[in-house]
């Protein structure tokens, strides 16, 4: 307390002091000791009854970091902002710098996102330990938690630079993690997916979550035949989505908040930085529904923003689907590099279009005869099918890492879109936030390579 505050406080009379003392003496201190039902100790969850709310809390944490969060930053937003799916109409560096590919370690909104990612990952780990101890059946509940952990670890590898540490909090205190290379993070994610599959029991939903998670990680690692083997077991009808509601801002669909509300902080853009895809087609592609509007961005200068119609306030967001499994199979087939392969992939893409509801007109003409053109066509189709599902940043990085493209061939480059001034930077991933330097083993990204 400041001295000035003490001097201003009126002195209590002796009578008042005695009265207060008497009242306290007359009271039982036990009356003042209450239990707050909203605060639970770890031991409260380590029971068969407590295991369910613990598990559901992890499921909600994952939904929040993937596609929820009224404060906007989630996997889909961050992936879309750094890539070409959307651009920032904000006034805060937290969102402008990622969009401009010129980030630093001190961006508070990304700090919160990073913590939420670790919260979902670490929460899954803790819940797995508890469920194995007090609620080992049904086993698929444990498998689901392993899958959630595996997908979150995969997001770290797709979105961040090399060098993310994975610390753990135990009853003995914090065990600081060593910075891991991107390949090591993918290996960690793959191990979680393997555990998910081993713990899925006969539950086909969890089995397919794990299989598709394995396929996605294996594709990122360049283990193409293994990726196809994992994807082949996933039926096209499979769909795993997060759930959203209006029960709280945290539970709302974050994409609705990011792109649809008045004065939104993000907007869809065509051909961002020259290399971006033309998302705003007329008539609208059924996979990217949108309408024109007179909305203004948060900065007050970005006007007539288009309104996306894919996500409403309570719309579920697809994390993994059988459609993605088919796209993985087609991509690996394309790597064969022959005209027969290109023809087969072209036909496969048109089959996916025909199976959509409503059906989409087939790609014009015939399969490209040039491999580079076929790769570009495939990745554009993949981007449209997986629009705003958190895949785009990882895919642009794969185009560099696995297909020999340069960063300035796939990422937005050149002059920033009006009303912004300046040029795009060179970042192709997120830096680990400065807060992580509290970890004595961490001294910054190991590298910023794709």
C-alpha positions, 0 to 999 in steps of 0.5 A: 500500500502506498504511504499516501493511501495510508495517510488518507484513510480515516482513523477508526475509533477505539469503539469501532475497533472493539466492536469489530474484535467482539464480532470476530470473537463471537463468530465461528471461523468455520463459518467463514471457511467455504468450499468454492464449487467452481475450483477443483483440485487435481485429485477431484478428477482422479476418480471414475466420475471425474474422468469424464469432465476431464476428458470433455474439457480436453475436447473443448480445449482442442475445439477452441484452439482449432476453430473456436475462440472469440479472441480469434487466434486459432489454427484455421485463422493463423494458417489462413493469415500467414498463407493466402486464404485471408488477409488482416484488416486489423490495426494490431501488429499481432495480426498484421505482421503474420499476414505480412510474413514479417513476424517477431517473438513479441506478438501477444495474440500469438502468445495466447495461441501458442499457450492454447496449443500447449494447453490442449496438448498437455491437457490430453497427456494428463487426461490420458494418465488419469483415464488409464488409472481410474477409467480405462474403459471404454478404451476409445476414450483414451484413443480419442485423447491420443488422437487429439494430442497427435493432431495438436503436435502435428499443428506445431510442426506445420505452423511453427519454426524448428525448435518448439519445446514440449515441457510437462507439468507434473506433481513434482514441478515443471520439466522443461522440454528440449527444442525439437526439430520439425522432423522430431515434432512430426515423429512425436505426432506420429507416435501419438497417432500410433497410440491412438490407433492402438487404443481405439478398440473397435470404435471406427470413429477413433480408428479413422481419426488415428489413421487419417492423422497418421496419413497426414503426418506421414505425408508431411514426412515424405513417407508417401507409400506409408501415407497412402496405406494409412489413408486407404483404410479411411472411408470417404464418408468419414468426418471428424468435426469440432462442435460450436455453440453460443453457450459462451464466446469461447465456444463460438465458431472462431471463423465467424468471428474472424471473417463475418461480423461487423468490423471483422479483423480479417477478410477473404482476398483474391490472388493475394501477393500475386501467388494466392488463389482466386478464392472469390469466384463468380459464380461462387464455387460451392466449396467456397460460398460467399456473397458481396457486402458493404462491411468495413474492416476493423481498420475502418479503411478496408471496405466492401468486404466479402462475407464467407458463408462456410461458417456461421456462429455455430457451424462445425469445423472439419478437422479430418475427413475421408475426402482428405484421405482421397486427396492424399492418395491422389497426391501420392499417385501424382508423384509417379510423374508419368502421363498415366499418373497425371491422367489418373489424378485428373480423373480422380479430381473430377470424380470428387467434383462429381460426388459433391452435393451439389455436383461441381463441373469437371475441370476443363480440358484434359490432364496437364502434360507438364508435371509442374503444371499438374502439381499446381493444378492439384494443389489448387484443387486441394486448397479449395476442397480444404479451404479454411481447415488449417491445411494451407500453411502446411501445404505451402511449406510442403510445396517448397520442401517436397516439390522444389518451389521457392518461397516467393513462388508459393507465398504472397509476395511483392506489395501489400494490398491497399490500404496497407503500405510496404512489401511482404517479408520472407517468413514461412512459419511462426516464431516461438513466442518470447515467453518460451525463453523462460525455458532455460533450454530454449534460445529461439528457433533452431531455424526458420526453414520450411 
